[in-house]
Amino acid sequence: MKYLIIMHVDPTVLEQLTEEQQQQLGDGHGAFLAATKESGEFIGTQALADPSRSKVVRGSADQPEVTDGPFVESKEFLGGFYLLDVADEARALELAQQIPDVRIPGLAVEVRPVVFADLGDG
């Protein structure tokens, strides 16, 4: 079953990390990628830009309207995700606990089952 592990980022938390902590975070993601690829559970991952670079396309009566900025005001934002194919929710939660972000107070990951996917692969 496919699960999306969503990384919630608080830039104020990341800004307070030391260089060593930032290196550990990057190394931890590298190790997570390698382990899930080796196990065959890895499907994909993406890191997203800061929300200040987002545009919102909103429906209106005449035609869609494009505005700057994130959809909602929040200090946390979606920083990226891992898409995995695992046996069950327990395995998804086990892997989520290996992501280095969960060892940093103020950061979190969300584990959500995928109910539909079209990855353009056929």
SEDOGU-270447 format. One record per residue (C-alpha): residue in one letter; x, y, z; residue number from 1. Coordinates in nm, 2 decimals, decimal comma, always signed. Example, Ala and Ser with C-alpha at 12.3 -4.5 7.8 and 13.67 -1.06 7.14 Angstrom:
% SEDOGU-270447
r | xx | yy | zz | k
a | +1,23 | -0,45 | +0,78 | 1 .
s | +1,37 | -0,11 | +0,71 | 2 .
***
This chain:
% SEDOGU-270447
r | xx | yy | zz | k
m | +0,00 | +0,00 | +0,00 | 1 .
k | +0,12 | +0,35 | -0,08 | 2 .
y | +0,18 | +0,60 | +0,19 | 3 .
l | +0,28 | +0,97 | +0,17 | 4 .
i | +0,51 | +1,09 | +0,44 | 5 .
i | +0,47 | +1,46 | +0,45 | 6 .
m | +0,74 | +1,68 | +0,61 | 7 .
h | +0,61 | +1,98 | +0,80 | 8 .
v | +0,87 | +2,25 | +0,82 | 9 .
d | +0,90 | +2,54 | +1,05 | 10 .
p | +1,17 | +2,77 | +0,91 | 11 .
t | +1,23 | +2,93 | +1,25 | 12 .
v | +1,33 | +2,58 | +1,38 | 13 .
l | +1,56 | +2,51 | +1,09 | 14 .
e | +1,73 | +2,85 | +1,13 | 15 .
q | +1,82 | +2,77 | +1,48 | 16 .
l | +2,01 | +2,45 | +1,39 | 17 .
t | +2,38 | +2,44 | +1,41 | 18 .
e | +2,59 | +2,35 | +1,11 | 19 .
e | +2,65 | +2,01 | +1,26 | 20 .
q | +2,27 | +1,96 | +1,32 | 21 .
q | +2,20 | +2,07 | +0,96 | 22 .
q | +2,46 | +1,82 | +0,84 | 23 .
q | +2,31 | +1,54 | +1,05 | 24 .
l | +1,97 | +1,62 | +0,90 | 25 .
g | +2,10 | +1,60 | +0,54 | 26 .
d | +2,29 | +1,28 | +0,62 | 27 .
g | +1,99 | +1,13 | +0,78 | 28 .
h | +1,77 | +1,20 | +0,47 | 29 .
g | +2,05 | +1,04 | +0,26 | 30 .
a | +2,05 | +0,73 | +0,47 | 31 .
f | +1,67 | +0,71 | +0,47 | 32 .
l | +1,67 | +0,73 | +0,09 | 33 .
a | +1,93 | +0,46 | +0,06 | 34 .
a | +1,76 | +0,23 | +0,30 | 35 .
t | +1,41 | +0,26 | +0,14 | 36 .
k | +1,56 | +0,22 | -0,21 | 37 .
e | +1,75 | -0,09 | -0,09 | 38 .
s | +1,43 | -0,24 | +0,06 | 39 .
g | +1,23 | -0,16 | -0,26 | 40 .
e | +0,98 | +0,06 | -0,07 | 41 .
f | +1,09 | +0,39 | -0,22 | 42 .
i | +0,87 | +0,54 | -0,50 | 43 .
g | +0,97 | +0,91 | -0,50 | 44 .
t | +1,05 | +1,22 | -0,30 | 45 .
q | +1,03 | +1,59 | -0,36 | 46 .
a | +1,15 | +1,89 | -0,16 | 47 .
l | +0,94 | +2,21 | -0,21 | 48 .
a | +1,05 | +2,57 | -0,22 | 49 .
d | +0,96 | +2,82 | +0,05 | 50 .
p | +0,59 | +2,92 | +0,05 | 51 .
s | +0,69 | +3,28 | -0,04 | 52 .
r | +0,75 | +3,15 | -0,39 | 53 .
s | +0,40 | +2,99 | -0,41 | 54 .
k | +0,11 | +3,11 | -0,62 | 55 .
v | -0,26 | +3,03 | -0,55 | 56 .
v | -0,50 | +2,97 | -0,83 | 57 .
r | -0,85 | +3,02 | -0,69 | 58 .
g | -1,19 | +2,96 | -0,86 | 59 .
s | -1,41 | +3,26 | -0,92 | 60 .
a | -1,73 | +3,34 | -1,11 | 61 .
d | -1,56 | +3,46 | -1,43 | 62 .
q | -1,22 | +3,29 | -1,45 | 63 .
p | -0,96 | +3,16 | -1,21 | 64 .
e | -0,77 | +3,42 | -1,02 | 65 .
v | -0,39 | +3,39 | -0,95 | 66 .
t | -0,25 | +3,54 | -0,63 | 67 .
d | +0,08 | +3,54 | -0,45 | 68 .
g | +0,16 | +3,35 | -0,14 | 69 .
p | +0,05 | +3,04 | +0,04 | 70 .
f | -0,31 | +2,95 | +0,07 | 71 .
v | -0,32 | +2,98 | +0,45 | 72 .
e | -0,12 | +3,17 | +0,71 | 73 .
s | +0,09 | +2,94 | +0,91 | 74 .
k | +0,44 | +2,92 | +1,04 | 75 .
e | +0,46 | +2,56 | +0,93 | 76 .
f | +0,45 | +2,46 | +0,57 | 77 .
l | +0,48 | +2,15 | +0,35 | 78 .
g | +0,85 | +2,12 | +0,29 | 79 .
g | +0,85 | +1,79 | +0,10 | 80 .
f | +0,75 | +1,43 | +0,10 | 81 .
y | +0,84 | +1,07 | +0,05 | 82 .
l | +0,61 | +0,84 | -0,14 | 83 .
l | +0,66 | +0,48 | -0,03 | 84 .
d | +0,51 | +0,15 | -0,11 | 85 .
v | +0,50 | -0,06 | +0,21 | 86 .
a | +0,32 | -0,36 | +0,35 | 87 .
d | +0,10 | -0,18 | +0,59 | 88 .
e | +0,06 | +0,13 | +0,82 | 89 .
a | +0,28 | -0,01 | +1,09 | 90 .
r | +0,57 | -0,02 | +0,84 | 91 .
a | +0,50 | +0,33 | +0,72 | 92 .
l | +0,50 | +0,45 | +1,08 | 93 .
e | +0,83 | +0,26 | +1,14 | 94 .
l | +0,99 | +0,43 | +0,85 | 95 .
a | +0,85 | +0,77 | +0,94 | 96 .
q | +1,02 | +0,74 | +1,28 | 97 .
q | +1,36 | +0,70 | +1,09 | 98 .
i | +1,33 | +1,04 | +0,92 | 99 .
p | +1,57 | +1,27 | +1,10 | 100 .
d | +1,32 | +1,56 | +1,12 | 101 .
v | +1,13 | +1,37 | +1,39 | 102 .
r | +1,43 | +1,40 | +1,63 | 103 .
i | +1,42 | +1,78 | +1,61 | 104 .
p | +1,17 | +1,96 | +1,84 | 105 .
g | +0,93 | +2,17 | +1,64 | 106 .
l | +0,94 | +1,96 | +1,32 | 107 .
a | +0,70 | +1,68 | +1,23 | 108 .
v | +0,61 | +1,44 | +0,96 | 109 .
e | +0,26 | +1,32 | +0,87 | 110 .
v | +0,18 | +0,97 | +0,75 | 111 .
r | -0,12 | +0,94 | +0,52 | 112 .
p | -0,24 | +0,65 | +0,30 | 113 .
v | -0,26 | +0,72 | -0,07 | 114 .
v | -0,61 | +0,64 | -0,21 | 115 .
f | -0,54 | +0,72 | -0,57 | 116 .
a | -0,22 | +0,76 | -0,77 | 117 .
d | -0,13 | +0,81 | -1,13 | 118 .
l | +0,24 | +0,84 | -1,16 | 119 .
g | +0,24 | +0,86 | -1,54 | 120 .
d | +0,42 | +0,53 | -1,57 | 121 .
g | +0,17 | +0,36 | -1,79 | 122 .
***
